[in-house]
Amino acid sequence: MFLSRIPFKHIKLFAFQRQILIQHSSILVRNSLVTNDFKNYEQTRGVKNFAHRKKGPQPIYAVFYQALLIIVMYGCLLDWNWVKESKLVTNIRNKFPSVDAASALAENKKKSKKNDDNDSEQEVQENKHEEKGKKRDRPGFRDRKIIEYENRIRAYSTPDKIFRYFATLKVYNEQGDSEIFMTPEDFLRSLTPGVKQPEDALHVPGCKLDIEVQTADANKTVLTPNKESIFYKLGASGLIGFSEYMFLLTILSASKRHFEIAFRMFDLNGDGNVDYEEFDKVQTIIRSQTSVGMRHRDHSNTGSIYKFLGSALSTYFFGPNLDRKLTIEKFLEFQRQLQTEILTLEFQRKKPNAEGFIREVDFADLLLTYAGLSEKKHVKMLKRVKKIFKNSRGISLDDYLLFFHFLNDINDVDTALTFYHIAGASIDQATLKHVAKTVAHLDLSDHVIDVVFTLFDENLDGQLSNREFVAVMKERLHRGLEKPKDTGFVKLMDSVWKCARLKKPVLLDV
């Protein structure tokens, strides 16, 4: 009865709305079921794996693999030297001490050789004391990073930055103006890689200054006890300014032969002597050919301006009125005295004993200072010397200076050793001693030659590997000053640009 009263079009509308309502409700119910359990489903698309499927459990090997990757990643970021020096690791080592293999071998030797009991115990104790001393002297992580930074400064920085970094003295005049100076120890430290600048020289940012004195006090400062030192010819107190610093680097960078040729080229009178102006041209040309001189630029804001020679050195060479002439013999004697003075400072740095001898391993370390070898190879060579020369008498200062004066003729020595090598003759200790006496006119001691052969004889067959020996000795002679003061990138790009500009190969250029 009720439906009969409703028009047909309204009945049709109600049915359509009911159908839409049922569809919407089914969609909502289905979506709620999916959203309530969506974590257990993942959408996969592929030829063999296509559908909404339940995720399976992750394989156990995948978990271990991911954990291993995380451990390796964080292990690469850790500083293991800091971990070894931490208190936690130290406490663990104290609770669980490791067995010393050397002491165990020493005990076995004591049992087998009863007559050498006291000697073996003494050797073990000395080794333990040496190991303790090494651990104390071994630089920490912070010191190693500072030393690496200072080595990069020595290798790649400009001379004015090196001078301002390693100088430790600031002198004020009466007007209140200041000037930076080096001591002889500062000069040697600026040349020697691996030697750390003192911590107390950090007063002024950008310039490490240890002492600030007035001009009158600077003249009274005693830098070296020997008044005959070559550094006192630079000034009243032996201080090294920037001009003297550049002059000394030029002398150490160039060989004796270069100065002899330059003196003859600029000797207009032909008498073998040069005056003040001629010597200025000589040292300017030689300085421009060295790697140190090519890197120098005058900086007026820092006071690093090259002013040729100081008043004291000019007076020493050319007299008070600068009217005398400088002979090549006098200049080469000055160069020899400078090298001797620096070698003596290096020798004293190794702390000789009461008799004036240093250990053979210290002498070997001085030979390898400027070699640029890897740390692993450096340690291996020193261990070989230390093992053989354990209780020897050592190296005296005279033997040390005599050997380094022998290095002044290293080019002629290289030629002589090459002749021996081409002829098929073995280079033994007698051969090297004969070459030193014939070429350099020096009589080297047998002990020094024995140490040198032990250092460079890798297989201990008594034969010298002359290539490595000559290469290391050349770097030692010039103290690494001939190395280019850049990474080589600029030269590489310059060579690429020159090759790109060539229209045809050089071999076909007629």
Beta strands, then each sheet from edge to edge (+ up, - down):
strand 1: 41-44
strand 2: 51-54
strand 3: 169-172
strand 4: 178-181
strand 5: 211-214
strand 6: 273-274
strand 7: 326-327
strand 8: 357-358
strand 9: 395-396
sheet 1: 1+ 2-
sheet 2: 4+ 3- 5-
sheet 3: 6+ 7-
sheet 4: 8+ 9-
end
